[in-house]
């Protein structure tokens, strides 16, 4: 009994057994771990937001590149050059020779 009454007389015991401190601790634990809007849920949502913002930046860059490409293809000579290089298209009565070097062949 001497130890228990000695512990009850300490300052930290009286602070921790205060009903307001107990209620505040229980409230914080509930909000941090068990509530529907807990810390872990907010952390997951923040990570999702960051990932979506990164993908938004990526797609905005791709849109800019595609717009430049589309504007470039409005010129008929550029379109012809692209078709010849990419799809090996040719004009009538024209022969195309594709030269492959030894180091370009897989």
Secondary structure, DSSP 8 states (H G I E B T S, - for coil): -HHHHHHHTSHHHHHHT-HHHHHHHHHHHIIIIISTT-HHHHHHHHHHHHHHHHHHHHHHHHHHHHHHHHHHHTSHHHHHHHHHHHH----TT--------GGG--
